Amino acid sequence: MYIGLPKEIKVKENRVALTPGGVATLVRRGHSVVVERGAGLGSSLTDSDYEQAGATLGSAADAWAADMVVKVKEPVESEYPHLRRDLLLFTYLHLAADKPLTDALLAAGTTAVAYETVQDAGGGLPLLTPMSEVAGRLSVQAGAYHLQKPAGGRGVLLGGVPGVQPGHVLIVGGGVVGTNAAKMAMGLGAKVTVLDVSQRRLAYLDDVFFGRLTTMMSSEANIRALLPETDLLVGAVLIPGARAPHLVTRDMLGLMQPGSVIVDVAVDQGGCVETIHATTHDDPTYLVDGIIHYGVANMPGAVPRTSTFALTNATFPYVLQLADHRLDALRRNPALLTGLNTHQGQLTFAGVAEAFGRPVVAPETALA
C-alpha cells in the first residue's frame, strides 16, 4: 500500500502520525511511505530520520495522493480538496462537532476511520486514551497558569501554602481525562472534587485515590452547589463519537467567582460548557461573564514529542492492519469497524448521524 504522512497544519499542531520506527516497519512489510517534508519537525523528528527509515520525502500533494493517509488531527478546510472517493483516511475526526467536515467527507465519498470511535471488546477507546491522558494532565497545568493574576485569573495558587486554603478543582466527568486531571490537581495540592453519573466509577476513583478526593454524583443541583467555591472547572465529559451534553449552562457562570477558570477538554466534541468554543494555542482564552474560558481543541499539540510517541504506540498496530489488509481489516477487526465514520458517501456512525439529523448506514452494511 502507498501510505501518506502529511504535515499537520492546524494552528500550533506539532504532532505527527507516524514515527520513523513505524515507517521502517511498514517499509519492511513491503509498503511505500511518502512523508511531507518537515512533517516531524515539531516533534523533533527530522526528514533525515524518515529517509533513513525508508520513506520518500515529498510535498503535501504527494502525501495526500496516497492510498491511505494517516494524520493526527481532522482535515481543515484548505485540505478538503484532497479528499476523494478512493482515499482511506485514518485520523481523529470528531465529526459530531464539525458539520462542514462531515459534509466534505460525504461529498467526496472518502472512507474515514476515526481514532476516537475505535472501540475494543471491553468498551474502551484505545486510540483516544493516550491523548485523553495527556489532555487531562495539561488541563490542570493550563488552569493553574490562567488562575495567576498576570494571566487574568483570580490570583489563586492551586496548592495553597501553610495557613492558606488550597484552590478547589471541580472535574466534571471521571473517565480518563478526569482521572488524569485529578492526578495532576492532587499532585499540586489542590482540593479536588470529581462528578460522574456512574456510581461504580466514583467508587473506583475513591478507592484508587484512597479517599483523598471528593466524589459526587453528577447532577445540576450538585454542580450549582459547587460552583461558588470552584477556582478551576475541568470539563471531562465524553460520549464516544457524539456531541457532549451542556452540563454547565450560561446562567451558572454567575455562581462562579470572577477570574475563575474553565478548561473544557470536551470542546472538540462540542464541549460540556454551553459558553465554550474552540480556541487555539495562539489565542487560548476568552472571557464570558468574568470567567476565563480555555477551549484549545488540540491541547496535546503543546507537548508534541510526548504526544506523538504516546499516540503512535496506540495507533500503529491498527495502521499495520489497514496497510496489510485495506478495507478487509475493518471486516476482520470489530474494533476497527467501530471506527468507520464515512464510506462512499454514507454516514456510518450513529452518534454523528444523530448530531446532524441524517440517516445512518450500519458499517458492515456499507462495506458489504
C-alpha positions in Angstrom: 0.0 0.0 0.0 1.0 3.6 -0.7 0.8 5.5 2.6 0.9 9.2 3.0 2.0 11.2 6.0 1.2 14.9 5.6 2.3 17.7 7.9 -0.3 18.9 10.3 -1.4 22.4 9.6 -3.9 23.1 12.4 -2.6 26.1 14.4 0.4 25.1 16.6 -0.3 21.4 15.9 3.2 19.8 16.1 2.3 16.1 16.4 2.9 13.7 13.6 1.0 10.4 13.0 3.9 8.1 12.3 7.4 7.9 13.8 10.4 6.8 11.8 10.3 3.5 13.6 6.8 3.0 12.3 7.8 3.9 8.8 10.6 1.4 8.9 8.2 -1.4 9.9 5.8 -0.5 7.1 8.6 -0.5 4.6 9.9 -3.8 5.7 6.4 -5.2 5.2 6.5 -4.1 1.6 4.6 -0.8 1.8 5.7 2.6 0.4 5.5 5.6 2.6 5.7 9.3 1.4 6.3 11.9 4.1 5.7 15.5 3.6 8.9 17.5 4.2 9.0 18.9 7.7 6.1 16.7 8.9 8.0 15.5 12.0 10.0 18.6 12.9 7.5 19.8 15.6 8.1 16.5 17.4 11.9 16.7 16.9 11.9 14.1 14.1 13.9 15.2 11.1 13.4 14.5 7.4 16.7 12.6 7.6 15.2 10.3 10.3 12.3 9.4 7.9 14.6 9.0 4.9 16.8 6.6 6.8 13.7 4.6 7.8 12.9 4.1 4.1 10.4 6.9 3.4 10.3 9.1 0.4 10.1 12.8 1.0 7.5 14.9 -0.9 5.0 17.7 -0.9 1.6 17.8 0.8 0.0 16.9 -2.5 2.3 13.8 -2.7 1.4 12.7 0.7 -2.4 13.2 0.1 -2.2 11.3 -3.2 -1.6 8.0 -1.2 -4.0 5.1 -0.9 -4.2 5.7 2.8 -3.4 9.0 4.6 -2.5 8.8 8.3 -2.9 12.0 10.3 -3.3 13.3 13.8 -6.0 16.0 13.5 -9.0 16.2 11.3 -8.6 17.9 7.9 -9.1 21.6 7.9 -10.9 23.4 5.1 -7.8 24.0 3.0 -7.3 20.2 2.9 -10.8 19.4 1.8 -9.8 19.4 -1.9 -7.5 16.4 -1.2 -10.5 14.3 -0.1 -11.6 11.7 -2.7 -13.5 8.5 -3.2 -10.6 6.1 -3.3 -8.9 7.6 -0.2 -8.7 5.8 3.2 -8.3 8.4 5.9 -7.2 7.4 9.4 -7.1 10.2 12.0 -9.0 11.9 14.7 -12.2 13.3 13.2 -14.7 14.4 15.9 -17.4 14.8 13.3 -20.3 15.3 15.6 -19.0 18.8 16.3 -17.9 19.5 12.7 -20.7 19.6 10.1 -18.5 21.2 7.3 -16.0 18.3 7.5 -18.8 15.7 7.7 -20.4 17.2 4.5 -17.0 17.3 2.8 -16.2 13.7 3.6 -19.6 12.5 2.4 -19.5 14.6 -0.8 -16.0 13.2 -1.6 -17.0 9.6 -0.8 -13.9 9.2 1.4 -13.6 6.2 3.6 -12.8 7.8 7.0 -11.9 5.9 10.1 -11.8 7.9 13.3 -9.3 7.2 16.1 -11.8 8.4 18.7 -14.5 5.9 17.9 -12.4 2.7 17.6 -13.7 0.7 20.5 -12.3 -2.5 21.9 -14.3 -5.5 23.1 -14.4 -4.2 26.7 -15.9 -0.8 25.6 -12.6 1.0 25.9 -11.3 3.6 23.4 -7.7 2.6 22.9 -6.8 5.4 20.4 -8.4 8.1 22.4 -7.0 7.1 25.8 -3.3 8.3 25.3 -4.3 11.7 24.2 -7.0 11.9 26.9 -4.3 11.2 29.4 -2.2 14.0 28.1 -5.1 16.4 27.8 -6.3 15.6 31.3 -2.9 16.4 32.8 -2.5 19.5 30.7 -5.9 20.8 31.7 -4.7 21.4 35.2 -1.4 22.9 34.1 -3.3 25.3 31.8 -5.8 26.1 34.5 -3.2 26.7 37.2 -1.4 29.2 34.8 -4.5 31.1 33.9 -5.5 31.4 37.6 -2.5 33.6 38.0 -3.2 37.4 38.2 -0.9 38.3 35.3 -2.8 35.9 33.1 -6.2 37.4 34.1 -7.1 35.0 36.9 -8.2 35.3 40.5 -4.6 35.1 41.7 -5.1 31.6 43.3 -2.3 29.1 43.9 -3.9 25.7 43.5 -1.7 24.1 46.1 -2.1 26.9 48.6 0.6 27.4 51.3 0.6 26.5 55.1 -2.1 28.6 56.7 -4.0 29.3 53.4 -6.6 27.1 51.9 -5.7 25.4 48.5 -7.6 26.1 45.4 -10.6 24.0 44.5 -10.7 22.0 41.3 -14.1 20.7 40.1 -13.8 17.9 37.5 -17.0 17.1 35.6 -16.5 13.5 34.3 -14.5 10.7 35.9 -13.1 9.0 32.8 -9.6 9.0 31.5 -9.4 12.8 31.2 -10.9 13.4 34.6 -8.7 10.8 36.3 -5.6 12.3 34.9 -6.7 15.8 35.8 -7.3 14.6 39.3 -3.8 13.2 39.5 -2.3 16.5 38.5 -4.5 18.6 40.7 -3.9 16.5 43.7 -0.2 16.4 43.0 -0.2 20.2 43.2 -2.0 20.0 46.5 -5.4 21.3 45.4 -8.8 20.3 46.8 -10.4 18.1 44.2 -14.0 17.1 43.6 -15.0 14.7 40.8 -18.5 14.4 39.4 -19.7 11.4 37.4 -23.0 9.7 36.6 -21.6 6.2 37.3 -21.6 5.2 41.0 -19.2 2.3 40.0 -16.8 4.8 38.6 -17.0 7.1 41.6 -16.3 4.1 43.9 -13.3 3.2 41.7 -11.9 6.7 42.0 -12.5 6.8 45.7 -10.6 3.5 46.0 -7.6 4.3 43.8 -7.1 7.8 45.4 -7.5 6.4 48.9 -10.4 8.7 49.7 -8.2 11.8 49.2 -10.6 13.4 46.7 -14.3 14.1 47.0 -16.6 12.1 44.7 -20.2 13.1 44.0 -22.9 12.1 41.5 -23.1 14.5 38.6 -26.4 16.5 38.7 -27.4 20.0 38.0 -28.0 20.6 41.7 -24.5 19.4 42.7 -22.9 21.4 40.0 -24.7 24.6 41.1 -23.8 23.9 44.8 -20.1 23.5 44.0 -19.5 26.3 41.5 -19.3 29.2 44.1 -16.3 27.5 45.6 -14.7 26.4 42.4 -11.5 28.0 41.2 -10.9 25.7 38.2 -13.6 23.7 36.4 -12.3 21.0 34.1 -14.9 19.7 31.6 -14.1 16.0 31.1 -17.3 14.6 29.7 -17.3 12.1 26.8 -20.0 10.3 24.8 -18.0 8.4 22.2 -18.5 9.9 18.8 -21.4 12.1 19.8 -21.7 15.7 21.0 -21.1 16.3 24.6 -24.1 17.5 26.7 -24.1 21.0 28.1 -23.9 20.4 31.8 -22.7 23.9 32.7 -25.1 26.5 31.3 -24.6 30.2 30.7 -26.7 31.2 33.8 -24.4 29.0 36.0 -21.4 31.2 35.3 -22.9 33.8 37.6 -22.3 31.4 40.5 -18.6 31.4 40.0 -16.1 34.0 41.3 -14.8 36.4 38.7 -11.4 35.3 37.4 -12.1 31.6 37.9 -11.1 29.4 35.0 -12.9 26.8 32.9 -10.9 24.3 30.8 -13.3 22.3 28.7 -11.4 19.3 27.3 -14.6 18.1 25.6 -14.5 21.2 23.3 -13.7 19.1 20.2 -17.0 17.2 20.8 -18.9 20.5 21.2 -18.0 21.0 24.9 -19.9 20.3 28.1 -19.9 24.0 28.9 -22.6 26.0 27.0 -20.3 29.0 26.6 -17.2 27.2 25.3 -16.0 27.4 21.8 -12.8 26.1 20.2 -9.7 28.3 20.6 -6.0 27.8 19.5 -2.7 27.7 21.3 -2.0 31.2 19.8 -5.1 32.7 21.4 -6.3 30.1 24.0 -8.7 32.0 26.3 -11.6 34.5 26.3 -13.9 35.9 28.9 -17.6 35.3 29.4 -19.3 37.0 32.4 -15.9 37.4 34.0 -14.9 33.7 33.8 -11.8 32.7 31.8 -12.7 30.1 29.2 -9.9 27.9 27.8 -11.0 25.9 24.7 -7.9 24.7 22.9 -9.1 21.8 20.8 -5.7 20.2 20.3 -4.2 20.5 23.8 -1.7 17.6 23.4 -0.2 19.5 20.5 1.5 21.7 23.1 3.7 18.7 24.1 4.2 17.1 20.7 7.1 14.8 21.3 5.4 13.2 24.3 2.1 13.1 22.5 3.4 11.7 19.2 5.0 8.7 20.8 2.1 8.1 23.1 -0.4 8.3 20.2 1.6 6.2 17.8 2.2 3.5 20.4 -1.6 3.0 20.3 -2.4 3.7 16.6 0.4 1.8 14.9 -1.0 -1.7 15.3 -4.2 -0.6 13.5 -2.2 1.3 10.8 -0.4 -2.0 10.1 -3.7 -3.9 9.8 -5.1 -1.3 7.4 -1.9 -1.3 5.3 -1.8 -5.1 5.1 -5.5 -5.8 4.5 -7.1 -2.5 3.4 -10.8 -2.5 3.9 -10.7 -6.2 4.9 -9.1 -5.0 8.1 -12.4 -3.4 9.0 -14.2 -6.6 8.3 -11.7 -8.7 10.3 -11.4 -6.5 13.3 -14.6 -5.3 15.1 -12.7 -2.6 16.9 -11.6 -1.0 13.7 -15.1 -1.4 12.3 -16.5 0.8 15.1 -14.1 3.5 13.9 -15.7 3.8 10.4 -17.5 7.1 10.2 -18.0 7.6 6.5 -17.7 5.3 3.4 -18.6 6.1 -0.2 -20.9 8.9 0.7 -22.6 7.1 3.5 -22.6 8.1 7.2 -21.8 5.0 9.3 -21.6 6.2 12.9 -24.8 6.7 14.8 -23.6 9.5 17.1 -22.7 11.7 14.1 -25.9 11.0 12.3 -27.9 11.9 15.4 -26.0 15.2 15.8 -27.0 16.3 12.3 -30.3 14.5 11.9 -29.0 12.5 9.0 -29.6 8.8 8.1 -27.1 6.3 9.2 -26.0 3.0 7.5 -24.5 0.2 9.6 -20.8 0.0 8.9 -20.9 -3.7 8.0 -23.7 -2.9 5.5 -21.8 -0.1 4.0 -18.8 -2.3 3.4 -20.8 -5.2 2.0 
